[in-house]
Amino acid sequence: MLGSPDSDPLLTQGFPAFLDVEALLASGWEPLAFQQFILKIHSRCDLACRHCYVYEMADQSWRAQPRRMSDAIADRAIERVAEHANQHDLAEIDVVLHGGEPLLAGPDLISRLVCGIRGAVATGTRVNVHVQTNGLRLDPSFLRLFESLEIRVGVSLDGDEKGQDRHRRFADGRGSHALVSESLTRLTSGRYHHLFSGLLCTIDVRNDPLRTYEALLGFDPPAIDFLLPHGNWATPPPFRDPGSPETPYADWLIPIFDRWYESPVLQTEIRLFQEILRLLLGSPSRAEAVGLSPVRMVVIETDGSIEQSDILKSTYQGAAMTRLHVLTDSLDRALLHPSIVARQIGELALSPACRDCAIMSTCGGGLYAHRYSPAAGFAEPSIYCPDLYRLITYIRARCEPDLARLRGTR
């Protein structure tokens, strides 16, 4: 175990603080190596989005982070990522350039990291690089850079002008839709479309679901991620009453599912729907929002801290901490951190209510951060439990004839 109840905020917040990692290892369980490395290359943003989990929720540690990852920390991060990939003989890794707004870090740091990691990993290890941006600075010079470095580009967009500008605003209140649309047009029309990995849309149930979906489709995205706004039992998300059986988020998503599923050609992948269907067919999930697949990602902050998923910053101050750092610690040490272990042990990390649920293997307890309560830590069902149950059972019933045919052909 890491830390002590007196020194580590993790150990005052319930599960998984006292998870017996040594007993798990003795039983034959082994951690799986990280495959996704999220590099926080800039800790500030040029938007002031109202629903941002980094700046607007419980953990305010961004205030103490250096604005930009230094060259020295970048070089050490390169070494640690390559060390981990080489030690575990990984055939493929994903590197995600993140923030804040990663484009604020500038082209030199981006080139340094991407070229450095590709040069440091063993021959034969493929390095897939992605950048997740708000799109404001996605100008021709960045597009040329991303093309030269083979970097895939994801953009955050919450739908049409009304939907986008409800939350994704500048600090002075101006909306961002017009500028982001211009950038997306540059990315999606002509020579750069092959770089486009998709759109990330945070749900606001006040926005019309089909109008939102159609606005996103207007940019011909290869994939769309619909994200439930982050919240938990201590700080519930908007319009999600912890004691209510109402399902506002499932009710919002179901019309989109029907439109998507009835499309004659599924040209755009909606990851949440795709993963639920995979799970219903008995395949493992490739996303952490549903299913019980081990989570194999780690974060390196701008100051070099090795952290868990930054989504945990929505729960409490220090929730993502590991007290490890690239200057002193290998990424292998993080594999045995109780909070990272908890995300690799499947149903053993679920609440009794989740383990007794008929859709446990499909739902998987929902996103880990959404399970948090001050009393139990991350051992509650998801704050979105009614929505997830409604959505999954609707998709299962709606698609059962097709699923049965697919199972029969295997």
C-alpha positions as CSV (number, residue, x, y, z in Angstrom):
1,M,0.0,0.0,0.0
2,L,1.1,3.6,-0.6
3,G,1.0,6.4,2.0
4,S,-0.8,6.4,5.3
5,P,-4.1,7.7,6.5
6,D,-2.4,10.8,8.0
7,S,-0.5,11.8,4.8
8,D,-2.4,10.7,1.8
9,P,-5.8,12.2,0.9
10,L,-6.7,9.0,-0.9
11,L,-6.7,7.2,2.4
12,T,-9.5,9.4,3.9
13,Q,-11.9,8.8,1.0
14,G,-13.1,5.2,1.4
15,F,-12.5,2.5,-1.3
16,P,-10.0,1.7,-2.7
17,A,-7.7,3.3,-0.1
18,F,-7.1,0.0,1.8
19,L,-7.4,-2.4,-1.1
20,D,-5.0,-5.3,-0.3
21,V,-2.8,-5.2,-3.4
22,E,-0.4,-7.7,-1.9
23,A,-3.1,-10.3,-1.3
24,L,-4.3,-9.8,-4.9
25,L,-0.7,-10.4,-6.2
26,A,-0.4,-13.5,-3.9
27,S,-3.6,-14.9,-5.4
28,G,-2.1,-14.8,-8.9
29,W,-3.5,-11.5,-10.1
30,E,-1.1,-9.4,-12.2
31,P,-1.5,-5.8,-13.3
32,L,-1.7,-5.1,-17.1
33,A,0.8,-2.6,-18.5
34,F,-0.3,0.8,-19.4
35,Q,-1.1,1.2,-23.1
36,Q,-2.4,4.8,-23.1
37,F,-0.3,7.7,-22.0
38,I,-2.0,11.0,-21.5
39,L,0.5,13.9,-21.5
40,K,-0.8,17.1,-20.0
41,I,1.4,19.5,-22.0
42,H,-0.3,22.7,-21.0
43,S,-2.4,23.3,-17.8
44,R,-4.4,26.3,-18.8
45,C,-7.2,26.9,-21.4
46,D,-8.3,29.7,-23.6
47,L,-11.9,28.9,-22.9
48,A,-13.8,29.0,-19.6
49,C,-16.3,26.1,-20.1
50,R,-18.9,26.0,-17.4
51,H,-18.9,22.2,-17.2
52,C,-15.1,21.7,-17.2
53,Y,-14.1,19.1,-14.6
54,V,-10.5,20.4,-14.5
55,Y,-11.2,24.0,-13.6
56,E,-14.8,24.1,-12.3
57,M,-15.1,21.1,-10.0
58,A,-13.6,19.8,-6.7
59,D,-9.9,19.5,-7.4
60,Q,-8.2,22.9,-8.0
61,S,-4.6,21.5,-8.3
62,W,-4.3,23.1,-11.8
63,R,-3.6,26.4,-10.0
64,A,-0.2,25.1,-8.8
65,Q,0.8,23.4,-12.1
66,P,3.3,25.1,-14.4
67,R,1.5,26.4,-17.4
68,R,3.6,24.5,-19.9
69,M,5.5,21.2,-19.6
70,S,9.2,22.1,-19.5
71,D,11.6,20.5,-22.0
72,A,13.4,18.7,-19.1
73,I,10.1,17.1,-17.9
74,A,9.1,16.3,-21.5
75,D,12.4,14.5,-22.0
76,R,12.0,12.5,-18.8
77,A,8.4,11.7,-19.8
78,I,9.7,10.4,-23.1
79,E,12.1,8.2,-21.2
80,R,9.5,6.8,-18.9
81,V,7.0,6.1,-21.6
82,A,9.6,4.3,-23.7
83,E,10.9,2.4,-20.7
84,H,7.5,1.1,-19.9
85,A,6.7,0.2,-23.5
86,N,10.0,-1.6,-24.0
87,Q,9.9,-3.4,-20.6
88,H,6.5,-4.8,-21.4
89,D,7.2,-5.4,-25.0
90,L,4.1,-3.5,-26.1
91,A,3.4,-3.8,-29.8
92,E,1.3,-0.6,-29.9
93,I,0.8,2.4,-27.6
94,D,-1.5,5.5,-27.7
95,V,-0.1,8.9,-26.7
96,V,-2.7,11.6,-26.1
97,L,-1.6,15.2,-26.0
98,H,-4.0,16.9,-23.6
99,G,-4.5,19.9,-21.4
100,G,-6.0,22.4,-20.5
101,E,-5.7,23.3,-24.2
102,P,-2.7,21.4,-25.6
103,L,-2.2,23.6,-28.6
104,L,-1.2,26.4,-26.2
105,A,2.0,24.4,-25.6
106,G,3.1,25.3,-29.1
107,P,4.5,23.3,-32.0
108,D,8.0,22.8,-30.6
109,L,7.0,20.9,-27.5
110,I,4.5,18.8,-29.5
111,S,7.3,17.9,-32.0
112,R,9.8,17.2,-29.2
113,L,7.4,14.8,-27.5
114,V,6.1,12.9,-30.5
115,C,9.5,12.5,-32.2
116,G,11.1,11.7,-28.9
117,I,8.8,8.9,-28.0
118,R,8.8,7.4,-31.5
119,G,12.6,7.5,-31.4
120,A,12.9,6.0,-27.9
121,V,10.5,3.0,-28.2
122,A,11.8,-0.3,-29.5
123,T,11.7,-1.0,-33.2
124,G,8.3,-2.6,-33.9
125,T,6.3,-0.6,-31.3
126,R,3.8,1.5,-33.1
127,V,3.1,4.9,-31.5
128,N,-0.4,6.3,-32.2
129,V,-0.6,9.9,-31.3
130,H,-3.8,11.9,-30.7
131,V,-4.5,15.4,-29.6
132,Q,-7.8,16.5,-28.0
133,T,-8.4,20.2,-28.6
134,N,-11.2,22.8,-28.2
135,G,-10.4,23.7,-31.8
136,L,-9.8,27.5,-31.4
137,R,-6.2,27.4,-32.5
138,L,-6.5,24.7,-35.1
139,D,-5.0,26.8,-37.9
140,P,-3.2,25.7,-41.1
141,S,0.2,25.7,-39.4
142,F,-1.0,23.2,-36.8
143,L,-2.7,21.1,-39.4
144,R,0.5,20.9,-41.4
145,L,2.4,19.9,-38.3
146,F,-0.1,17.2,-37.4
147,E,0.0,15.8,-40.9
148,S,3.8,15.6,-40.8
149,L,3.8,13.9,-37.4
150,E,0.7,11.7,-38.2
151,I,-1.3,13.0,-35.2
152,R,-5.0,12.3,-35.2
153,V,-7.2,15.2,-34.0
154,G,-10.2,15.1,-31.8
155,V,-12.3,18.3,-31.3
156,S,-14.7,19.2,-28.5
157,L,-18.1,20.4,-29.8
158,D,-21.4,20.3,-28.0
159,G,-23.7,20.6,-31.1
160,D,-25.2,23.6,-32.8
161,E,-24.5,27.2,-31.9
162,K,-27.0,27.3,-29.0
163,G,-25.7,24.0,-27.6
164,Q,-22.0,24.9,-27.9
165,D,-22.3,28.4,-26.6
166,R,-24.3,27.4,-23.6
167,H,-21.1,26.2,-21.8
168,R,-18.1,26.4,-24.1
169,R,-17.5,30.2,-23.8
170,F,-14.6,32.6,-23.4
171,A,-14.0,34.1,-20.0
172,D,-15.8,37.3,-21.2
173,G,-18.9,35.3,-22.0
174,R,-18.5,35.2,-25.8
175,G,-19.5,31.9,-27.5
176,S,-17.0,29.8,-29.3
177,H,-19.1,28.0,-31.9
178,A,-18.2,30.2,-34.8
179,L,-14.5,29.9,-34.3
180,V,-14.6,26.2,-33.7
181,S,-16.8,25.6,-36.8
182,E,-14.2,27.5,-38.9
183,S,-11.4,25.2,-37.5
184,L,-13.5,22.1,-38.1
185,T,-14.2,23.1,-41.7
186,R,-10.4,23.5,-42.2
187,L,-9.9,20.0,-40.7
188,T,-12.7,18.2,-42.4
189,S,-12.6,19.6,-45.9
190,G,-9.8,18.6,-48.3
191,R,-6.4,17.2,-47.5
192,Y,-6.6,17.0,-43.7
193,H,-9.8,15.0,-43.2
194,H,-7.8,11.8,-42.6
195,L,-6.4,13.3,-39.4
196,F,-9.9,13.8,-38.0
197,S,-10.5,11.2,-35.2
198,G,-13.9,12.5,-34.1
199,L,-16.0,14.9,-31.9
200,L,-16.5,14.9,-28.2
201,C,-19.9,16.2,-27.0
202,T,-20.8,16.8,-23.4
203,I,-24.5,16.2,-23.0
204,D,-26.8,18.9,-21.8
205,V,-30.4,17.6,-21.7
206,R,-31.7,21.1,-22.4
207,N,-30.4,20.8,-25.9
208,D,-32.5,19.0,-28.4
209,P,-30.9,15.6,-28.9
210,L,-31.5,15.1,-32.6
211,R,-30.7,18.7,-33.5
212,T,-27.4,18.2,-31.6
213,Y,-26.7,14.9,-33.4
214,E,-27.4,16.4,-36.8
215,A,-25.1,19.4,-36.1
216,L,-22.3,17.1,-35.2
217,L,-22.9,14.9,-38.3
218,G,-22.6,18.1,-40.4
219,F,-18.8,17.9,-39.9
220,D,-18.6,14.2,-41.1
221,P,-16.9,12.9,-38.0
222,P,-15.6,9.3,-38.1
223,A,-16.7,9.0,-34.4
224,I,-18.7,10.8,-31.8
225,D,-18.3,10.5,-28.1
226,F,-21.4,11.6,-26.1
227,L,-20.2,12.2,-22.6
228,L,-22.3,12.3,-19.5
229,P,-21.4,15.5,-17.5
230,H,-19.2,14.6,-14.6
231,G,-20.8,14.3,-11.2
232,N,-21.1,12.0,-8.3
233,W,-23.1,11.3,-5.1
234,A,-21.5,14.3,-3.4
235,T,-21.9,16.7,-6.3
236,P,-24.7,15.4,-8.6
237,P,-24.6,16.3,-12.3
238,P,-27.2,18.7,-13.6
239,F,-30.8,17.3,-13.7
240,R,-29.7,14.0,-12.0
241,D,-31.5,13.7,-8.7
242,P,-29.6,11.0,-6.7
243,G,-32.8,9.6,-5.2
244,S,-34.9,9.8,-8.4
245,P,-35.8,6.9,-10.8
246,E,-36.1,9.5,-13.6
247,T,-33.8,8.9,-16.6
248,P,-33.2,12.2,-18.3
249,Y,-29.9,11.2,-19.9
250,A,-31.1,7.9,-21.2
251,D,-34.2,9.7,-22.5
252,W,-31.9,12.1,-24.3
253,L,-29.7,9.4,-25.8
254,I,-32.4,7.0,-27.0
255,P,-33.7,9.1,-29.9
256,I,-30.1,9.4,-31.1
257,F,-29.6,5.7,-30.8
258,D,-32.7,5.0,-32.9
259,R,-31.6,7.5,-35.6
260,W,-28.1,6.0,-35.6
261,Y,-29.2,2.4,-35.6
262,E,-31.7,2.9,-38.3
263,S,-29.2,4.5,-40.6
264,P,-28.7,2.4,-43.7
265,V,-24.9,2.8,-43.4
266,L,-23.3,3.4,-40.0
267,Q,-20.6,5.7,-41.2
268,T,-20.1,7.5,-37.9
269,E,-19.3,5.4,-34.8
270,I,-21.0,6.5,-31.6
271,R,-18.6,5.0,-29.1
272,L,-21.0,4.6,-26.2
273,F,-23.6,2.7,-28.4
274,Q,-20.9,0.7,-30.1
275,E,-19.4,-0.5,-26.9
276,I,-22.8,-1.4,-25.4
277,L,-23.5,-3.5,-28.5
278,R,-20.1,-5.2,-28.3
279,L,-20.7,-6.1,-24.7
280,L,-24.1,-7.5,-25.4
281,L,-22.4,-9.7,-28.0
282,G,-19.9,-10.9,-25.4
283,S,-16.9,-8.9,-26.5
284,P,-14.8,-6.9,-24.1
285,S,-15.3,-3.1,-23.9
286,R,-12.7,-0.8,-25.4
287,A,-13.9,2.2,-23.4
288,E,-14.0,2.9,-19.6
289,A,-17.6,4.2,-19.6
290,V,-19.1,0.7,-19.7
291,G,-18.0,-2.8,-19.2
292,L,-15.4,-4.4,-16.9
293,S,-12.3,-4.3,-19.1
294,P,-9.2,-3.3,-17.2
295,V,-8.3,0.4,-17.6
296,R,-4.8,0.7,-18.9
297,M,-4.1,4.5,-18.9
298,V,-1.9,6.8,-17.0
299,V,-1.5,10.6,-16.9
300,I,1.7,12.7,-16.7
301,E,1.0,16.2,-15.6
302,T,2.8,19.3,-16.7
303,D,5.0,19.2,-13.6
304,G,5.9,15.6,-14.2
305,S,3.5,14.1,-11.6
306,I,2.3,10.6,-12.5
307,E,-1.4,10.6,-11.9
308,Q,-4.6,8.6,-12.5
309,S,-7.3,9.7,-14.8
310,D,-7.9,13.4,-14.6
311,I,-11.6,12.8,-14.6
312,L,-11.2,12.0,-10.9
313,K,-10.6,15.7,-10.4
314,S,-14.3,16.0,-10.4
315,T,-14.6,14.2,-7.1
316,Y,-12.4,15.7,-4.4
317,Q,-9.1,17.5,-4.0
318,G,-6.2,15.1,-4.6
319,A,-8.3,12.3,-6.0
320,A,-6.0,11.7,-9.0
321,M,-2.8,11.8,-7.0
322,T,-0.3,8.9,-6.8
323,R,2.6,10.8,-5.2
324,L,4.8,9.5,-8.0
325,H,6.9,11.6,-10.4
326,V,8.7,10.9,-13.6
327,L,12.0,12.3,-12.2
328,T,12.1,9.6,-9.5
329,D,9.6,6.8,-10.3
330,S,9.0,4.4,-13.1
331,L,5.5,4.0,-14.5
332,D,5.6,0.4,-13.3
333,R,5.3,1.7,-9.7
334,A,2.0,3.3,-10.6
335,L,0.6,-0.1,-11.7
336,L,0.5,-1.2,-8.0
337,H,-1.2,2.0,-6.7
338,P,-4.5,0.9,-5.1
339,S,-6.6,3.3,-7.1
340,I,-5.1,2.1,-10.4
341,V,-5.4,-1.6,-9.3
342,A,-9.1,-1.0,-8.5
343,R,-9.6,-0.1,-12.2
344,Q,-8.1,-3.4,-13.4
345,I,-9.9,-5.9,-11.2
346,G,-13.3,-5.8,-12.8
347,E,-16.3,-6.7,-10.7
348,L,-14.2,-7.0,-7.5
349,A,-14.2,-3.2,-7.4
350,L,-18.0,-2.9,-7.7
351,S,-20.5,-2.3,-5.0
352,P,-22.7,-5.2,-3.9
353,A,-25.7,-3.6,-5.6
354,C,-23.8,-3.6,-8.9
355,R,-22.6,-7.2,-8.5
356,D,-26.2,-8.3,-8.0
357,C,-27.4,-6.4,-11.1
358,A,-28.6,-8.3,-14.2
359,I,-26.7,-6.0,-16.5
360,M,-23.5,-5.9,-14.4
361,S,-21.2,-7.2,-17.2
362,T,-22.5,-4.7,-19.7
363,C,-22.8,-1.6,-17.4
364,G,-19.7,-2.4,-15.4
365,G,-20.7,0.1,-12.8
366,G,-20.4,3.0,-15.2
367,L,-17.6,5.4,-15.3
368,Y,-15.4,5.1,-12.1
369,A,-15.5,8.8,-11.2
370,H,-19.3,8.8,-11.2
371,R,-19.4,6.2,-8.4
372,Y,-17.8,8.4,-5.7
373,S,-19.4,9.3,-2.4
374,P,-17.7,10.8,0.6
375,A,-18.8,7.8,2.8
376,A,-17.9,4.9,0.5
377,G,-15.3,6.3,-1.8
378,F,-15.6,4.7,-5.3
379,A,-17.7,1.8,-4.1
380,E,-21.1,3.1,-5.0
381,P,-23.2,2.4,-8.1
382,S,-22.9,5.2,-10.7
383,I,-24.8,8.3,-9.9
384,Y,-26.2,7.6,-13.4
385,C,-27.4,4.1,-12.5
386,P,-31.1,4.6,-13.6
387,D,-30.0,6.2,-16.9
388,L,-27.5,3.4,-17.6
389,Y,-30.0,0.7,-16.8
390,R,-32.6,2.3,-19.0
391,L,-30.3,2.9,-21.9
392,I,-28.7,-0.6,-21.9
393,T,-32.0,-2.5,-21.5
394,Y,-33.5,-0.4,-24.2
395,I,-30.7,-1.1,-26.6
396,R,-30.8,-4.8,-25.7
397,A,-34.5,-5.1,-26.4
398,R,-34.3,-3.0,-29.5
399,C,-31.5,-5.0,-31.1
400,E,-32.1,-8.5,-29.8
401,P,-33.1,-10.0,-33.2
402,D,-30.0,-8.6,-34.8
403,L,-27.8,-9.6,-31.8
404,A,-29.2,-13.2,-31.9
405,R,-28.3,-13.5,-35.6
406,L,-24.8,-12.2,-35.0
407,R,-24.3,-14.6,-32.1
408,G,-25.5,-17.5,-34.4
409,T,-22.8,-16.7,-37.0
410,R,-20.0,-16.9,-34.6
